[in-house]
């Protein structure tokens, strides 16, 4: 069995994770609940394939254009009073 906890507040997800792990360890039928693996928060951004196709935009272009928003990429820098900012 695999359990996935989802939500919008990471702090709340951690609380629910702890509750779930405790309950699993209390259950004698639960086997090896200790293989928990912390992951980075994720977001799903569904793409309307028909609208994309109507506009002539490839799925690769959508991915490339959205990547800087999700990957913490440095997309530009600016200089103010001799200091450079990302």
C-alpha positions in Angstrom: 0.0 0.0 0.0 1.2 3.5 -0.8 -0.1 6.6 0.9 0.1 10.0 -0.6 -0.8 13.1 1.4 -1.6 16.2 -0.6 -2.6 19.8 0.2 -1.7 23.4 0.1 -0.1 24.0 3.5 3.3 22.2 4.0 3.2 22.7 7.8 -0.2 20.9 7.9 1.0 18.1 5.7 3.9 17.5 8.1 1.5 17.2 11.0 -0.7 14.7 9.1 2.4 12.8 8.1 3.4 12.4 11.7 -0.1 11.3 12.7 -0.2 8.8 9.9 3.2 7.4 10.7 2.3 7.0 14.4 -0.9 5.2 13.6 0.9 2.9 11.2 3.5 2.0 13.8 0.7 1.2 16.3 -1.0 -1.2 14.0 0.4 -4.7 14.3 -0.6 -5.6 10.8 1.4 -2.7 9.3 4.7 -3.8 8.0 7.8 -1.6 7.7 6.1 1.8 7.7 9.5 3.3 8.3 10.4 3.6 4.6 9.0 7.2 4.6 10.9 9.4 2.1 10.7 13.2 2.4 10.1 14.9 -0.9 10.0 18.4 -2.1 6.6 20.0 -2.4 5.0 19.5 -5.8 2.4 21.2 -7.8 0.4 19.9 -10.7 -0.4 22.3 -13.5 -2.8 20.6 -16.0 -2.5 21.9 -19.5 -5.6 22.2 -21.7 -4.4 20.2 -24.6 -7.1 21.4 -27.0 -6.4 25.1 -26.3 -2.7 24.5 -26.6 -3.2 22.7 -29.9 -5.5 25.4 -31.2 -2.8 28.0 -30.4 -0.1 25.9 -32.1 1.9 25.7 -28.9 3.9 22.5 -28.4 3.9 20.7 -25.0 7.7 21.1 -25.0 7.3 24.9 -25.2 4.8 24.9 -22.3 7.3 22.9 -20.2 10.2 25.1 -21.2 8.3 28.3 -20.4 7.0 27.1 -17.1 10.2 25.6 -15.8 11.8 28.8 -14.5 8.7 29.3 -12.3 9.0 25.9 -10.6 12.7 25.2 -10.7 13.9 28.4 -8.9 15.9 29.2 -12.0 17.6 32.6 -12.2 15.8 34.2 -15.1 17.4 37.6 -14.9 19.6 39.9 -12.8 19.6 43.6 -12.3 22.1 46.0 -10.9 21.1 48.8 -8.4 23.8 51.0 -6.8 26.6 48.7 -7.8 24.9 45.6 -6.4 23.7 42.7 -8.5 20.4 41.1 -7.6 18.9 37.8 -9.0 
